[in-house]
Amino acid sequence: MSTRHRSSEEISINLTPMIDVVFLLVIFFMVGTKFSESESRIDVTVPSVGQMQSLAREPDERVVEVTREGEITLDGQLVTMEQLAATLQQQHAAYPGLKVAVRGDGASSFQQVAEVLHVVRSTGVEKLGLAARVEPGGGMRR
């Protein structure tokens, strides 16, 4: 039978590579902060460009509602036809891909909904939708 002879050496972790990496990171950040301080003191006149547009994402879909009483709301705020046209025209100028959904109450006059659709379309908005509720039966009511 062979017996295993245990070595008298103890297993240890060599920390030298880790210490080297930590020192390199410290040096990197020290040099980086020196550059940023010196760059902030440089007197540079930045060139100007034409009119800038916002880099923010486009706004969410706007919702225009026509209530049973004929009132018009834009995202829950009561507005007149003129205010609706001005607001949507301004937002369409800033965001050409503006989306608008028109929701009319089932008991309201379709004439009022048609007028709202015409006003929204006249502001230049091309992405226009009508919101409707689907009945659970899946068909039309009779």
N, C-alpha and C positions, 0 to 999 in steps of 0.2 A: 504494500500500500504506500501510496505516495502522500506525503503530508505537505500541505501548503505552508510555505514560510512567509510570514507577514513581514513586510518591510518596515523598518523603523522610521521611515520618512513620513512626515505628516503632509496631508494635502492642504495647500493654501492657495488663495486667490491672488493673482498678480494685479495690483492696482495701478501700476505704472501707465498702461495705455489710457485708462480712464482719467488719470490726473493730467496727462498730456492733452487730451481732448478738452478738458475743462479750461486749461490755460489757453489753448487756442481760441476757444469761444470768448474768454475774457478779453484777449487781445483784439479779436475781431470787433467786439462791441465798443471797446475803447477807441479804436481807429474810426469806426463808423460815426461816433458822436463827435469826434473832432471835425470830420468832413461836414456834417450838418451845421455845426456852429459857424464854420468859415463860409459856407454857402449862404447863410442868412445875412451875412454882412456885405455881400456883393451888391453894389448899386447897379441894377439893371432896369432899363425901361422896357416893359413888356409891350409887344406890338398889339395894336387893336385890330379887330375884325368886324365884319358886318353884324347885323342884328342876330342875337343868339336866341335859340329856342330852348325850352326846358329839356333836360335829359331824363326827366322823371318818366315813369311809365305812363301810358295813357290812362285816363280815368276809367272807372268802372262804367258799365252800361247805365245810361241815364234812363229813368222811368218816368213817363208822363202818364198821369191818370186823369180820366174824365169821370167825375162822380155822377151819381143818379140825379143830383140837383143841377148838374151842368158846370160845377166848379172844376178848375184845372189845377193840378198839382204837379210840381217837378221835384222828384225825390222827396215827396212828403211835404213840401213847402207850397202853400197856396200862391199862385201866380196868375197874372192876366195874360192874354194872348200876346200883347206887346212885350211884356217881360220875358215870356217864354221864347219868343223869337230873338230878342236881344241876347239872352243868356246862351242859347244854343248856337247863335251865329258867332259869338265871341269864343266859345269853347271849340267850335268847329275850326275857327281860324288857328287856334293854338294846337289842336289835335285833329288833323284831317281824317283820321280813322275813327272818329267819335261814333259810338253806337247808341241808338235811342230805341226804347221799346214803348209802345203806346198801349195802355190798357183802358178799356172803356167798360163801365158798369153795364151789365146786361139789360138793365131797365132804363138806361139813359138813351137819349136820342142819337141815332147814328149820324145825323147831320152834324152834331157837335164833334163827334169823333172824326168825321171826315174833314172838318175845318182844322182840327188839331193836326191831323196828318198832313194837310196842305201847308200849314205854317211850318211844321218841322221840316218838310221836304224843301220849302223855299229858303231855309237857312243854309242849305248846301249839304246837309247830312245825307249820306248815301246809304249808310247801314241802318236801315229802319226796319223795325219788326212790330208785329201785333201780338199781344199776349192774349191767350184764350185758355179757358179751363176745359179739360176733357172730362166728359161725363163718365161715370163708372161703367155704364153699359157699353161704352165704346161707340155709340151711334148718335144720330141727331135726335133731338126731342121732337115729339109730334103732338 
